[in-house]
Amino acid sequence: MKTLLVALAALLTVAGTASAAPLSPPVPVQFDVSYEPGRFAWHVGDAVVLLPSIRFGSGRYDWTIVAGALSPGLVLGPLGSVYGAPRVPGRYAWSILVRDVETGASATATASADVQ
C-alpha cells in the first residue's frame, strides 16, 4: 500500500509541475472560389444566374466586387450569386473578393462576359 501511495504522490507531483505550451493562433483555411467556365457570352435581356463554386471554406462568406464591373442589369447577391438580365451590350470583366467569415481567409474569383 505504501508503494502505491508513493507512486501516486510522484505522479501527482509530475502532473502538477507540467506546463502547457501556449496555443498558436489557428492557421486560416485556404479555399478556392470560381465562376465556371469563367468567360461567358450573353445577349441583352438574357436571364443570367451564376453560382460560385467554393472548395474548402467554412460556409459563411462576405462578397465584394473589387475590380471591374458587372453588366448593368446584373447584381452580386449576398450568397455570391450573380444574377439578373444584362441591359447594355459590351465586354465586362470583374473580380470578386470572397472573405471566409469564420477563418479570415480570402480568395478572388475573376470572370468576364461578352454581351451582345
C-alpha positions, 0 to 999 in steps of 0.5 A: 500500500505504501508503494502505491501511495508513493507512486501516486504522490510522484505522479501527482507531483509530475502532473502538477509541475507540467506546463502547457505550451501556449496555443498558436493562433489557428492557421486560416483555411485556404479555399478556392472560389470560381465562376465556371467556365469563367468567360461567358457570352450573353445577349441583352435581356438574357436571364443570367444566374451564376453560382460560385463554386467554393472548395474548402471554406467554412460556409459563411462568406462576405462578397465584394466586387473589387475590380471591374464591373458587372453588366448593368442589369446584373447584381452580386447577391449576398450568397455570391450569386450573380444574377439578373438580365444584362441591359447594355451590350459590351465586354465586362470583366470583374473580380470578386473578393470572397472573405471566409467569415469564420477563418479570415481567409480570402480568395478572388474569383475573376470572370468576364462576359461578352454581351451582345 
